[in-house]
Amino acid sequence: MYLRRAISLLLAAAVVFVSLHFPIVSNAAAVSDLASAAILMCADSGDVLYEHNSHERRAIASITKIMTAVIALEQPVDKNVKFSLDMAAEGTSMYLKEGEVLTLTELTKGMMTVSGNDAANAIAVAVAGSKEKFSVLMNEKAKQLGMKDTHFVTPSGLDDEKHYSTAYDMSVLCRYAMNNPKFRDIVSQKSIRVSYVYPEGKTQLCINHNRLLSIYDDCVGIKTGYTSKAGRTLTSCAERNGIRLIAVTLNDRNDWNDHKSLYDYGFSCVERKSLTDDIKISLPTVGSEKDTVRIVPENECMVTSIKGSDESITERIYLPRFLYAPIKKGYAAGEVNYYKNGILIAHTRLLAGEKIDYDNSEE
């Protein structure tokens, strides 16, 4: 890694640009030939570590429910939903009964663990008024996230010719979803208890279909799927030593083993690097007992990088030209941002690392 630094001025602030260069590793065979499409991605950086037909549009089955869950959990109110017969669905189910009432969050728990199609329909109708109107919200969200080869028709993922996505697009969705703490908590659990509003006191134990949570120690989610058309679809997330990876396979009869192989490969070729280690700044002071004040980052900024790569990360430091005394230790003097391909990937404030008093020498 080497630094290329240039300094320019913006208004009254000094802006420092630094390019940090990291590696690019060639793809290595990581999955069996049973997967029609596959991808392995770094969750924080978006780097693709492995891909196979990752932009090929395919049926995706119940991993569709990730988008349904995202929309449900982002609603401003965790409203109560009364189940009606028009919300019923074929396939996997929570076996909800007419008149039962659950919140959106509790429905999401059942939908993401036992893959309840009835729960997905209930969420769609409660949020948008109908499954058709809910699909509009799904496609709007997909567009916002940059999922260019995706079109949703159903909230559950039941087969439809116009319902499709790609391994790449689903990895983008997984990255986004796993940043939601409530979502992350739900999909990481091997089993979860769903509480009903009505009948009062009723609970339901839901066993997560994602067997990878039990057979791969680092797995922290996400969702399984299957239809006769889509075959076995699987999205998952694994985390080790602060590194989070996301894997997606479509139409893969060997998905459990393939995801394990992808993660074993991925964790072997990436590492965590500190971006803030090299920040050593002293700002001039005015009217103080010392000529300068030491500036330190409030938090350490880390990035997951591919071992031996030559990728570029830009550091931008924003600070005033000088500080007036007195200066308290911990005073927020500025900030540092880190960008990759123009996208902000890390940020922290820059603080005074010491207390500086007035210069009283002439009094």
N, C-alpha and C positions, 0 to 999 in steps of 0.2 A: 504494500500500500504506500502511495506517496501523495503529497499535498501540492496543489497548485493554487496559489493565493494571489488575489488582486484586491485592492482597496479602492472604494469610491465613496462619495458623500451623498447623502439624501437628506435634504433640509438640514436640521441641526444634528443629525445622527450619523455616526460612522457605520457603514455597512460593509462587513467583511465577507467575501465570497471565497469558499474553499471547495475544491473538488477532491473528493475521496474516491480512490479507484480500487474496486474489488473485482474478482474473477469471473469467468464463465466456464461452466463445466459442460462437457458434452453429455448428451443423454446416454444412459446405460439401460440395458434391458432389465425391466423391473417387474413386469407382470407376465402372466401366462398368455398364450395366444387365444385363450377363451374369451377375453374381453374385447367387445366390439369397439369400445372407446374408453380411454383412461387419461387421467391427469393427476399430477402431484404438484402442489403449489405451496410456497411459503405464505403463511397467513398474514404476516405483518408487511412484507415487501411486495407480495404479488408475483415474485419470481417463479417461473415455471421450471421445475426440476426434472420433470418427465412428462411426456405426452404421447398419445397415440390416438389418431382420429379425433382430437379434442374439440374440433370445430364442426364435426359432423352432426347434423340435426337428427335426433332420435326421440322415440317415445321414452318417457322418464318415470312413469308410474308414480308411486307414493312419495318420492323425494320432492314432488310438487308441494307437499304439505309444508316444506320449509318456508316457502313464500307465504302461504296461508298463515302460518304461525307468526312470521315477521309482522304482517299487517295486523293481526289480532293483538299482538303484544305492544304495538305502537299506537293503539287507540288511546285517546285522552282519558277515557273512562272505562274501567273494567266492568262493563254492564252485565246485568243478569240476562240470561237467555233461556226462554221457555221452549222446550223441544216440542215440535209438532210433526205430524206424520209426513208432511211435505219435505222434511229434512232427512228422512230415512234414505239409506243408500245400500247398494249391494256391496259385497266384498267384506273386507275386514271392518270390524265395528266395535264400538263401546257398548252396543245394545241399549242405547238410550230409549226411554219410554215416553210416550206422549204425556205432556204436562210436567215432566221433570225440569228442574231449573238449575243451571250451573252458570258460573261466571265465564267470561271469555278465557281467562287464564286457566281455569280448571278444564275447560274444553280443550285448550291447547295441550295440556298435560296428557290427556287421553289420546289426542290425535297424534302426538309425536312419539308416544311409547307403544301403544297397541295399534297405531295407525288407523284410528277410527274414521271411516269415511262419513259416518253420521255426524261426528263432531265437526269435521271439515265443512259439511253442508250447513250445520247450525251456525258456525262462525260466519260463513259467507252471507247467509240470510240476515243474521243479526246486524252485521256491519254495513251491508250495502243494500239490503232489501230483497236480493235474489242472487242466485249463483251467477247469472249472466252479468249483472252489474258488478259483482265482486271480481269477476275476471277482468273487467276494465281496470280496476284498482291494481290487480296483479300485474297487468301489462304496463301500466304507468310506472309502477315501482321498478319493474324490470328495465324499463327505458332509463330511469334515473340512475340505475346501477351500471348501465352500459352493457346489459345483456342483449347483444345485437341479434343473436340467432335463437331467440326464445319467443314462444307465444303460448299463453295459458288460456284454457277454455274452462276447465273444472278446478274447484278448490282442492280436490282429493287426488287427482292424477289418473282417474279412470280413463281408459283408452278413448281417444278422439283423434281423427286425422289432422286436425288443426292444433293439437296440443303437443308441443315438442320443446326440447331445449338441447343443449350440448354439454359435454363434460366440462368444457372451459367455462361456459356461462354459469353452470351450477356451482363451480368452485368459487366464482365471484360472489354468488349469492351466499354461499357458506361462509366466506370471509366476513361478509357484512353481518350475517345473522349471529355469528359467534362473538361479535363485539357487544351484543346485547346481554347483559348479565342475567336477566330473567330467562331468556332463551337458553343461554349456556347452562344454567342450573338445571333446567328441565331435561335437556337432551343428554346430560352427563350421568343421569341416574339409571341404574339397572332396573329399579322399580320405583314407582311413585304412587302415592295415595291421593286420589281425586275426591274432593269434598263437594257435596251437593248442597245447594241452597234449599231445594225442595226435592224429595222429602227431607225434612230437617234431620240432621244427624247422619244421613246416609253417606257412606264412603265407599270407594271402589279401588281395589289394589290393581294397578296396571303394570304388567311386566314388559319391560322394553324389548322390542324385537331385535334391537341392535346387539347381536352376540359378540361383536368386536369389543364391547365394553368389558366382557368377561375373559376374552382370550388374548387381549393385547393390553399390557399394563398401562401403557401411555395413552390409550384411547380416552377421549373426553366427549364423544358424540360422533355422528349427528343423526342420520335417518336412513332406513332401508326402504326398498320398494320392490314390487313385483306385479306384473300382469303378463298374460300369455303373449301379448304383442311386444312389450318392452323387455321381457325377460327380467333377470335379477338386476336391480339398480342399487347402488350403495354410495352414499356420501359419508365421509368420516373425518374426524379431526383428532390429531394426537399431539401431545405436548411433552417435551423433555428438556430440562435445563433451560427453561425460558423460551425455547424454540417451539413454535406452533406450526404444524403442517396440516394441509387439507388434501384429501384424496377423493377422487370420484371415479367410479367405474360404471359403465352402462352395458347392459346385456352381457353379464359376466357370470358364468356358472361356478367360477372359482373365486368369488369376490372376497371372502374372508381371508384366504391365503394371499391373494393378490394385494390386498390392502396392507397386510403385515409385511410383505416383501417391499412394497413401495416405501413404507415408513423406515424399514431397516436400511434401505438404500438412501432415503432422503436424509435421515439423521447422520449418516456417515459422511455426507458431502457438504454439510452446512455448519456454520459456527456463529456464535454471538460475538459481536465486536462493539466496543464502546466508541461512540462518536464524540464524546465530550472530554476524553482523557487529555487531548492536546490543547484544551483551552487554558492558556496562561496569559492573562491580560492584566495590565495595570493602567488605570485611568488617571490623568492629571487631576489634581484638586486645587481649589482656590480658597485662600484664607484659612488654611489648615496647618497643623503641626507637622504634617508629612507632605511631600510633593506629589505622591501618588497613593491610590487605594487599590488593593488587590480585588479583582472581580472573579467570582466563582460561579459555576452552574448550580442551580437549586437542586436539580435531579440529574442523575446519569441517564443519558440517552443511548439506547442500544439498538443495533440493527442486526438482523439475521442475514448473513452473506454466504455465498457459495465459496468454498475453500479454493484459493488460487484464482479467483475471478478478477476481471478488470472492469467492473461496472463503476459508474460514476455517481457519487452523491454530493450534492451541493450544500454547503453550510453558509448560512447568512446570519451574521451577528449584527444586532442593532443596539448601539450604545450612544449616549451623548458624548460630546468632545471632552467634557470635564464635569466634575461634581463640586458643589459648594459645601464647605464644612458648616455645621457638624454633620457627620455621616454615621448613621447607626449600622452596626453589623447586621446583615440580612436585608438591608435596604434594596428594593428592587430597582436596579439601574437600567436594565434592558432585557433583551431576550435573544435566544438563538433558535433558528429554525433549520431543519434539514429536509431537503427535497430530493426526490428521485424521479426522473423523467417529468419534472415540473409539479409533482404531487408531494404535498407535505407528509412526511413519514414520522417525524419526531419534533418535539418542541420542549423547551424549558426556559424559565426565567434566569437572568443573570443577576446575581446579588453581590453586594459589598461583602467581602470576606473578612472585614475587620472594622472596628470602630475607629473613627477619625474625629478628633476634637478640634476646636478653634486654635489658631496660632496666637498664643498669649505672650509671646516673647517680647513684644514692644510695650506691654502694659506696665 
